[in-house]
Amino acid sequence: MIAAEIRKHIPDFVMDCKIDPVKQSIADSWPNKMDDSCARNEWGWHPKYDLAMTTQDMLKVINAKYKSGLI
């Protein structure tokens, strides 16, 4: 999902990864979705960033820091 979102800004982006079986087994034990309904209802909490906004901000910061001209 992350690579696909980055490709919206950098079409030729390629992400390669080497999966560590131990770390992957830990990640596989995590829930697929977090339930933040109590925080939303009781505290009025709402996330400021979704994947699209996180990606845009990340690329903006990388561009500024490294003057890379990625986007």
N, CA, C and O atoms as a DFTB+ gen file, in Angstrom:
284 C
 N C O
     1  1       0.827      -1.191       0.000
     2  2       0.000       0.000       0.000
     3  2       0.874       1.259       0.000
     4  3       0.560       2.243      -0.670
     5  1       1.968       1.216       0.755
     6  2       2.855       2.373       0.820
     7  2       3.498       2.624      -0.538
     8  3       3.522       3.759      -1.015
     9  1       4.014       1.577      -1.157
    10  2       4.659       1.725      -2.462
    11  2       3.662       2.260      -3.493
    12  3       4.014       3.117      -4.304
    13  1       2.444       1.773      -3.469
    14  2       1.427       2.242      -4.415
    15  2       1.125       3.724      -4.207
    16  3       0.922       4.462      -5.172
    17  1       1.098       4.149      -2.969
    18  2       0.835       5.571      -2.679
    19  2       2.002       6.430      -3.148
    20  3       1.792       7.512      -3.697
    21  1       3.222       5.964      -2.940
    22  2       4.399       6.707      -3.408
    23  2       4.384       6.801      -4.924
    24  3       4.754       7.837      -5.476
    25  1       3.963       5.737      -5.612
    26  2       3.920       5.729      -7.079
    27  2       2.962       6.767      -7.643
    28  3       3.090       7.163      -8.802
    29  1       2.018       7.206      -6.848
    30  2       1.121       8.275      -7.304
    31  2       1.906       9.566      -7.521
    32  3       1.505      10.412      -8.320
    33  1       3.020       9.717      -6.812
    34  2       3.849      10.913      -6.907
    35  2       5.113      10.660      -7.723
    36  3       5.613      11.558      -8.401
    37  1       5.623       9.435      -7.652
    38  2       6.845       9.041      -8.354
    39  2       6.519       7.751      -9.111
    40  3       6.743       6.661      -8.587
    41  1       5.999       7.858     -10.324
    42  2       5.494       6.681     -11.049
    43  2       6.487       5.535     -11.223
    44  3       6.076       4.375     -11.254
    45  1       7.778       5.828     -11.336
    46  2       8.749       4.755     -11.549
    47  2       9.359       4.240     -10.239
    48  3      10.364       3.528     -10.262
    49  1       8.760       4.594      -9.104
    50  2       9.262       4.148      -7.801
    51  2       9.186       2.625      -7.685
    52  3       8.176       2.015      -8.036
    53  1      10.253       2.028      -7.194
    54  2      10.315       0.588      -6.962
    55  2      10.766       0.368      -5.527
    56  3      11.709       1.008      -5.062
    57  1      10.107      -0.519      -4.841
    58  2      10.488      -0.837      -3.472
    59  2      10.820      -2.320      -3.399
    60  3       9.984      -3.175      -3.694
    61  1      12.028      -2.602      -3.011
    62  2      12.464      -3.974      -2.797
    63  2      12.701      -4.164      -1.307
    64  3      13.181      -3.256      -0.630
    65  1      12.372      -5.322      -0.807
    66  2      12.636      -5.582       0.601
    67  2      13.012      -7.049       0.789
    68  3      12.597      -7.930       0.036
    69  1      13.800      -7.264       1.807
    70  2      14.198      -8.613       2.176
    71  2      13.525      -8.901       3.518
    72  3      13.837      -8.269       4.527
    73  1      12.625      -9.836       3.518
    74  2      11.836     -10.123       4.718
    75  2      12.654     -10.927       5.716
    76  3      13.224     -11.969       5.394
    77  1      12.693     -10.410       6.938
    78  2      13.326     -11.119       8.053
    79  2      12.226     -11.981       8.675
    80  3      11.256     -11.430       9.196
    81  1      12.338     -13.301       8.640
    82  2      11.265     -14.168       9.130
    83  2      10.887     -13.922      10.589
    84  3       9.710     -14.012      10.940
    85  1      11.853     -13.618      11.436
    86  2      11.557     -13.370      12.857
    87  2      10.727     -12.099      13.002
    88  3       9.695     -12.097      13.673
    89  1      11.178     -11.026      12.374
    90  2      10.436      -9.761      12.464
    91  2       9.078      -9.876      11.789
    92  3       8.101      -9.297      12.261
    93  1       9.007     -10.617      10.687
    94  2       7.734     -10.791      10.002
    95  2       6.740     -11.547      10.870
    96  3       5.549     -11.234      10.868
    97  1       7.220     -12.544      11.614
    98  2       6.302     -13.290      12.489
    99  2       5.749     -12.392      13.586
   100  3       4.602     -12.551      14.003
   101  1       6.561     -11.451      14.054
   102  2       6.069     -10.491      15.058
   103  2       5.014      -9.592      14.423
   104  3       3.946      -9.384      14.999
   105  1       5.310      -9.060      13.241
   106  2       4.355      -8.188      12.564
   107  2       3.062      -8.923      12.232
   108  3       1.981      -8.336      12.293
   109  1       3.163     -10.194      11.884
   110  2       1.968     -10.986      11.568
   111  2       1.064     -11.178      12.782
   112  3      -0.124     -11.459      12.630
   113  1       1.615     -11.029      13.982
   114  2       0.822     -11.207      15.195
   115  2       0.029      -9.948      15.559
   116  3      -0.854      -9.994      16.416
   117  1       0.345      -8.827      14.910
   118  2      -0.344      -7.575      15.205
   119  2      -1.725      -7.570      14.544
   120  3      -1.930      -8.233      13.527
   121  1      -2.661      -6.832      15.114
   122  2      -3.982      -6.744      14.475
   123  2      -3.885      -5.989      13.159
   124  3      -3.009      -5.142      12.984
   125  1      -4.790      -6.299      12.233
   126  2      -4.807      -5.625      10.932
   127  2      -5.403      -4.229      11.018
   128  3      -5.170      -3.395      10.143
   129  1      -6.172      -3.975      12.069
   130  2      -6.840      -2.690      12.205
   131  2      -6.880      -2.292      13.675
   132  3      -7.113      -3.125      14.551
   133  1      -6.650      -1.022      13.927
   134  2      -6.736      -0.505      15.283
   135  2      -8.110       0.115      15.476
   136  3      -8.596       0.845      14.611
   137  1      -8.731      -0.174      16.602
   138  2     -10.032       0.403      16.906
   139  2      -9.830       1.623      17.795
   140  3      -9.539       1.493      18.984
   141  1      -9.984       2.803      17.215
   142  2      -9.800       4.034      17.974
   143  2     -11.146       4.697      18.305
   144  3     -11.197       5.889      18.609
   145  1     -12.227       3.921      18.244
   146  2     -13.561       4.488      18.442
   147  2     -13.740       5.088      19.833
   148  3     -14.415       6.107      19.975
   149  1     -13.151       4.481      20.863
   150  2     -13.273       5.051      22.212
   151  2     -12.596       6.415      22.284
   152  3     -13.159       7.352      22.850
   153  1     -11.405       6.539      21.722
   154  2     -10.703       7.822      21.731
   155  2     -11.486       8.870      20.948
   156  3     -11.541      10.035      21.342
   157  1     -12.085       8.455      19.850
   158  2     -12.882       9.396      19.057
   159  2     -14.120       9.843      19.835
   160  3     -14.448      11.029      19.872
   161  1     -14.802       8.879      20.455
   162  2     -16.038       9.194      21.169
   163  2     -15.802       9.925      22.486
   164  3     -16.494      10.898      22.787
   165  1     -14.840       9.469      23.266
   166  2     -14.639      10.027      24.601
   167  2     -13.790      11.297      24.605
   168  3     -14.010      12.181      25.432
   169  1     -12.840      11.397      23.709
   170  2     -11.919      12.538      23.715
   171  2     -12.078      13.444      22.512
   172  3     -11.477      14.518      22.464
   173  1     -12.877      13.032      21.541
   174  2     -13.017      13.816      20.322
   175  2     -11.775      13.757      19.447
   176  3     -11.524      14.656      18.645
   177  1     -10.999      12.687      19.610
   178  2      -9.754      12.538      18.850
   179  2     -10.042      12.139      17.409
   180  3     -10.914      11.313      17.138
   181  1      -9.302      12.734      16.505
   182  2      -9.367      12.364      15.083
   183  2      -7.957      12.437      14.512
   184  3      -7.224      13.382      14.807
   185  1      -7.564      11.461      13.704
   186  2      -6.211      11.504      13.127
   187  2      -6.078      12.671      12.158
   188  3      -7.017      13.009      11.437
   189  1      -4.897      13.281      12.152
   190  2      -4.624      14.365      11.216
   191  2      -4.108      13.829       9.898
   192  3      -4.272      14.470       8.860
   193  1      -3.485      12.660       9.924
   194  2      -2.846      12.106       8.734
   195  2      -3.428      10.747       8.381
   196  3      -3.657       9.905       9.248
   197  1      -3.662      10.554       7.094
   198  2      -3.953       9.230       6.571
   199  2      -2.749       8.841       5.718
   200  3      -1.762       9.576       5.693
   201  1      -2.800       7.728       5.031
   202  2      -1.657       7.284       4.241
   203  2      -1.290       8.299       3.155
   204  3      -0.109       8.569       2.935
   205  1      -2.279       8.854       2.487
   206  2      -2.009       9.818       1.418
   207  2      -1.308      11.062       1.966
   208  3      -0.323      11.526       1.391
   209  1      -1.810      11.594       3.062
   210  2      -1.198      12.790       3.645
   211  2       0.180      12.489       4.226
   212  3       1.088      13.314       4.127
   213  1       0.340      11.319       4.830
   214  2       1.640      10.927       5.368
   215  2       2.665      10.847       4.247
   216  3       3.790      11.325       4.395
   217  1       2.281      10.247       3.127
   218  2       3.186      10.108       1.980
   219  2       3.564      11.476       1.423
   220  3       4.738      11.732       1.155
   221  1       2.589      12.348       1.250
   222  2       2.874      13.685       0.743
   223  2       3.841      14.421       1.659
   224  3       4.797      15.038       1.190
   225  1       3.597      14.358       2.956
   226  2       4.461      15.047       3.914
   227  2       5.864      14.443       3.911
   228  3       6.854      15.175       3.934
   229  1       5.953      13.120       3.883
   230  2       7.243      12.439       3.875
   231  2       8.056      12.861       2.651
   232  3       9.238      13.179       2.778
   233  1       7.438      12.867       1.471
   234  2       8.150      13.246       0.262
   235  2       8.558      14.714       0.284
   236  3       9.632      15.069      -0.201
   237  1       7.706      15.567       0.843
   238  2       8.029      16.986       0.964
   239  2       9.258      17.183       1.851
   240  3      10.150      17.963       1.516
   241  1       9.302      16.481       2.972
   242  2      10.432      16.599       3.897
   243  2      11.714      16.042       3.265
   244  3      12.783      16.641       3.390
   245  1      11.602      14.907       2.593
   246  2      12.779      14.332       1.921
   247  2      13.299      15.287       0.860
   248  3      14.506      15.509       0.760
   249  1      12.396      15.852       0.067
   250  2      12.814      16.803      -0.962
   251  2      13.518      18.006      -0.359
   252  3      14.550      18.442      -0.867
   253  1      12.966      18.544       0.723
   254  2      13.566      19.711       1.362
   255  2      14.931      19.370       1.962
   256  3      15.880      20.144       1.838
   257  1      15.021      18.226       2.602
   258  2      16.263      17.852       3.285
   259  2      17.377      17.532       2.292
   260  3      18.519      17.953       2.475
   261  1      17.046      16.803       1.265
   262  2      18.071      16.330       0.333
   263  2      18.049      17.075      -1.007
   264  3      18.862      16.804      -1.891
   265  1      17.106      18.020      -1.144
   266  2      16.970      18.758      -2.399
   267  2      16.988      17.800      -3.588
   268  3      17.675      18.010      -4.588
   269  1      16.191      16.728      -3.427
   270  2      16.233      15.620      -4.385
   271  2      15.370      15.842      -5.625
   272  3      15.617      15.231      -6.665
   273  1      14.381      16.692      -5.527
   274  2      13.513      16.895      -6.683
   275  2      12.686      15.667      -7.031
   276  3      12.350      15.456      -8.196
   277  1      12.354      14.853      -6.030
   278  2      11.566      13.639      -6.293
   279  2      10.174      13.967      -6.800
   280  3       9.644      13.285      -7.678
   281  1       9.587      15.011      -6.242
   282  2       8.228      15.367      -6.664
   283  2       8.179      16.824      -7.080
   284  3       7.122      17.320      -7.469
